[in-house]
Amino acid sequence: MTKKATKPEIVELDLSDVDHRLGKPVGGGQLWDPCSSSDIRRWAMAMDYPNPLHWDEEFARRSRFGGLVAPQSIAVGLDFGHGVAPACVGYIPGSHLIFGGEEWWFYGCPVRAGDKLFQERRFHDYKVAETRFAGPTMFSRGDTVHTNQHGALVARERSTAIRYLASEAGKRGMYENQLGEKKSWTSTELAQIEKARHGWLLSNRLGVSPHFDEVKVGDTLPRRVIGPHSIASFTTEYRAFLFNIWGAFHWTTPPGIEDPWVNQDPGWVEGFSFDEEGARIDPRLRDGLYVGPSRGHIDADKASEVGMVRAYGYGATMGAWCTDYLSYWAGHNGMVRHSKASFRLPAFEGDVTYFDAEVVGKETDSVWGMPLVQVKLRLTNQDGGVLVDCTAEVELPFGSDREATEA
């Protein structure tokens, strides 16, 4: 007797709670307290960004800024949910989330100690595509506007969330099949990594901005390296996002919105949710290093439950790395105006991340009203795997820049 062929199981995302939220403002967390000098230093430390402008008070006072200023990248550190909250809207049962990318616009208003950022958020759009990683996968985008206590526009962000069925990613085991064991580094290799890291730190420690007229298409930026990544480095990064501190934020809702999607359950799989009510008594029940969707970043067993092979880094951190790297090259009289980064691969435990960038264009009269250079940046691991593809517009001054701090 011939057996009937069984139809393949159809895997679908339940988007019934998503469509009616498109284009609407959403709520989220708001920090209670202004940014402090310790917050700035903690952020620079967590991003492994030893630019003295952000931690060395004596150096910063001698600079044109007259004191400590925060890295441009700190806007996401003063936001809620690693900046991805407005892209994670709607209940999708059995889902998990990883970061797909970020686009940033900066408006020349630096963050200093005592400043407080406020956020307006909106769920922009989404699309669904088939991926090898998890089958039907949702790529959703959300917008955040960051202003300070004076109403000045600091930055805008468009974040991309990748939402997928954790069970499907676990069955496919894409990363488990692609990646080997955690890299074991020799003392010689570690010495080479540290030498490259130190060389980058010295490449523009004084903050001298490149002269726009002297920069040429095809110029390459100094190579940077971060790593090897570890549970300790991932934990340090997580703790620098201030919303994770017990009681640091409160929920806010946009006026006039009946269903503002503030702290609702996005549909996390069992073992990855927060206990919002219990956290009123025991705040560790909302601490992402112990519970919630972020716990897989530092727990290999939990990582395997959502399709990851071992502990892995944060998408928002990779975006901050890009901004910091470009800002360091731009110097004290330059800045990153716009960047768009696509996240291709996580930074896994044991890996190192290399930064390589090239000037690909110049624009004397830009829409920003100042000269910009276009830079293409790529982050790779020790095996050549691409973590991030980034394009950016960086403002540089005309004329020679001799105003940087003396050593």
NORJODA-V661828 format. One record per residue. N is the residue number from 1. RES is the residue in one letter. PHI is phi in degrees with one decimal (999 if undefined). Layout:
N,RES,PHI
N,RES,PHI
//
This chain:
1,M,999
2,T,-80.7
3,K,-78.7
4,K,-71.6
5,A,-68.6
6,T,-81.6
7,K,-71.4
8,P,-63.0
9,E,-64.8
10,I,-90.0
11,V,-103.7
12,E,-137.2
13,L,-88.3
14,D,-86.5
15,L,-106.1
16,S,-64.5
17,D,-100.9
18,V,-103.9
19,D,-57.2
20,H,-72.4
21,R,-99.6
22,L,-58.7
23,G,76.6
24,K,-98.8
25,P,-62.6
26,V,-130.3
27,G,-90.2
28,G,162.1
29,G,-86.8
30,Q,-132.2
31,L,-65.1
32,W,-73.3
33,D,-106.7
34,P,-66.3
35,C,-68.7
36,S,-109.3
37,S,-63.1
38,S,-67.2
39,D,-62.3
40,I,-63.7
41,R,-64.6
42,R,-61.8
43,W,-65.9
44,A,-60.7
45,M,-64.3
46,A,-65.6
47,M,-84.7
48,D,52.3
49,Y,-123.2
50,P,-81.0
51,N,-66.1
52,P,-62.3
53,L,-61.1
54,H,-107.7
55,W,-144.7
56,D,-99.4
57,E,-59.3
58,E,-64.6
59,F,-61.1
60,A,-62.9
61,R,-66.9
62,R,-81.6
63,S,-82.2
64,R,-63.8
65,F,-85.6
66,G,74.3
67,G,168.1
68,L,-59.3
69,V,-126.3
70,A,-83.2
71,P,-59.4
72,Q,-55.0
73,S,-69.2
74,I,-68.9
75,A,-54.2
76,V,-71.6
77,G,-71.9
78,L,-98.6
79,D,-99.8
80,F,-103.1
81,G,67.0
82,H,60.4
83,G,81.9
84,V,-97.6
85,A,-52.8
86,P,-72.8
87,A,-97.9
88,C,-112.7
89,V,-125.3
90,G,102.1
91,Y,-85.7
92,I,-122.8
93,P,-60.2
94,G,72.2
95,S,-100.1
96,H,-135.8
97,L,-140.6
98,I,-128.1
99,F,-84.6
100,G,-104.5
101,G,159.0
102,E,-143.9
103,E,-126.7
104,W,-127.2
105,W,-125.1
106,F,-118.1
107,Y,-116.3
108,G,80.5
109,C,-109.3
110,P,-70.2
111,V,-94.8
112,R,-123.5
113,A,-57.4
114,G,99.9
115,D,-79.1
116,K,-130.3
117,L,-96.1
118,F,-119.7
119,Q,-121.8
120,E,-114.8
121,R,-126.4
122,R,-149.4
123,F,-82.0
124,H,-85.5
125,D,-165.7
126,Y,-156.9
127,K,-144.2
128,V,-118.6
129,A,-138.6
130,E,-81.7
131,T,-128.0
132,R,-65.8
133,F,-68.3
134,A,-148.2
135,G,71.2
136,P,-64.7
137,T,-132.9
138,M,-99.5
139,F,-109.3
140,S,-116.0
141,R,-124.8
142,G,-137.1
143,D,-112.5
144,T,-132.1
145,V,-108.0
146,H,-106.5
147,T,-124.0
148,N,-98.1
149,Q,-65.3
150,H,-95.1
151,G,83.8
152,A,-74.0
153,L,-77.3
154,V,-97.3
155,A,-162.6
156,R,-124.9
157,E,-131.3
158,R,-117.9
159,S,-98.9
160,T,-118.8
161,A,-105.2
162,I,-108.4
163,R,-111.4
164,Y,-152.2
165,L,-83.3
166,A,-60.2
167,S,-64.2
168,E,-68.8
169,A,-63.6
170,G,-64.3
171,K,-65.3
172,R,-77.2
173,G,53.1
174,M,-59.0
175,Y,-69.1
176,E,-62.0
177,N,-75.9
178,Q,-84.7
179,L,-101.3
180,G,-88.5
181,E,-69.3
182,K,-57.2
183,K,-62.4
184,S,-107.4
185,W,-93.2
186,T,-80.3
187,S,-62.2
188,T,-65.8
189,E,-65.1
190,L,-63.9
191,A,-65.3
192,Q,-66.4
193,I,-63.0
194,E,-65.3
195,K,-64.4
196,A,-65.8
197,R,-61.8
198,H,-65.8
199,G,-60.9
200,W,-68.0
201,L,-58.9
202,L,-82.7
203,S,-66.1
204,N,-154.9
205,R,-62.2
206,L,-81.2
207,G,74.9
208,V,-76.3
209,S,-78.9
210,P,-60.3
211,H,-77.9
212,F,-53.6
213,D,-68.6
214,E,-87.7
215,V,-72.4
216,K,-122.0
217,V,-59.8
218,G,101.4
219,D,-62.0
220,T,-107.8
221,L,-90.2
222,P,-57.8
223,R,-75.1
224,R,-118.3
225,V,-138.0
226,I,-126.1
227,G,129.4
228,P,-64.4
229,H,-72.4
230,S,-147.3
231,I,-57.6
232,A,-63.5
233,S,-69.6
234,F,-63.8
235,T,-65.2
236,T,-61.1
237,E,-61.5
238,Y,-60.5
239,R,-71.2
240,A,-81.6
241,F,-79.5
242,L,-68.2
243,F,-65.6
244,N,-78.8
245,I,-70.7
246,W,-51.8
247,G,71.2
248,A,-78.2
249,F,-133.4
250,H,-133.0
251,W,-81.4
252,T,-126.4
253,T,-130.9
254,P,-69.6
255,P,-65.0
256,G,80.0
257,I,-104.6
258,E,-70.0
259,D,-125.8
260,P,-83.1
261,W,49.9
262,V,-93.1
263,N,-130.3
264,Q,-68.7
265,D,-77.7
266,P,-75.0
267,G,103.7
268,W,-55.9
269,V,-68.1
270,E,-56.9
271,G,93.0
272,F,-124.0
273,S,-103.4
274,F,-89.6
275,D,-109.7
276,E,-63.5
277,E,-71.7
278,G,-62.9
279,A,-67.9
280,R,-66.9
281,I,-99.6
282,D,-120.4
283,P,-63.0
284,R,-66.7
285,L,-72.9
286,R,-124.2
287,D,-94.6
288,G,-66.2
289,L,-83.1
290,Y,-115.2
291,V,-137.1
292,G,91.1
293,P,-68.9
294,S,-88.7
295,R,-65.9
296,G,-66.4
297,H,-65.5
298,I,-123.5
299,D,-131.0
300,A,-60.6
301,D,-63.6
302,K,-69.4
303,A,-59.5
304,S,-66.4
305,E,-74.0
306,V,-119.1
307,G,89.8
308,M,-103.2
309,V,-85.8
310,R,-163.7
311,A,-55.2
312,Y,-149.2
313,G,-85.1
314,Y,-103.5
315,G,-61.5
316,A,-62.7
317,T,-67.0
318,M,-61.9
319,G,-62.8
320,A,-64.5
321,W,-54.6
322,C,-61.6
323,T,-62.4
324,D,-61.9
325,Y,-59.9
326,L,-70.6
327,S,-64.1
328,Y,-62.0
329,W,-67.4
330,A,-68.3
331,G,76.4
332,H,-68.7
333,N,-103.8
334,G,-124.6
335,M,-168.0
336,V,-80.5
337,R,-94.7
338,H,-151.7
339,S,-145.7
340,K,-136.9
341,A,-120.5
342,S,-107.2
343,F,-92.1
344,R,-103.6
345,L,-154.9
346,P,-70.9
347,A,-88.3
348,F,-84.3
349,E,-53.7
350,G,94.2
351,D,-83.5
352,V,-118.1
353,T,-120.3
354,Y,-107.5
355,F,-113.1
356,D,-134.6
357,A,-141.5
358,E,-141.8
359,V,-74.6
360,V,-115.3
361,G,-171.2
362,K,-138.3
363,E,-141.1
364,T,-72.2
365,D,-114.9
366,S,-94.2
367,V,-66.7
368,W,-82.7
369,G,83.2
370,M,-149.5
371,P,-69.2
372,L,-128.5
373,V,-114.5
374,Q,-94.4
375,V,-124.6
376,K,-106.8
377,L,-121.1
378,R,-133.6
379,L,-107.3
380,T,-130.5
381,N,-99.9
382,Q,-67.3
383,D,-99.1
384,G,87.6
385,G,-67.0
386,V,-86.2
387,L,-87.1
388,V,-141.6
389,D,-109.5
390,C,-136.3
391,T,-119.1
392,A,-147.9
393,E,-112.2
394,V,-118.2
395,E,-79.6
396,L,-129.5
397,P,-80.2
398,F,-74.5
399,G,74.2
400,S,-76.6
401,D,-109.2
402,R,-121.2
403,E,-97.9
404,A,-68.2
405,T,-66.6
406,E,-73.8
407,A,-65.7
//
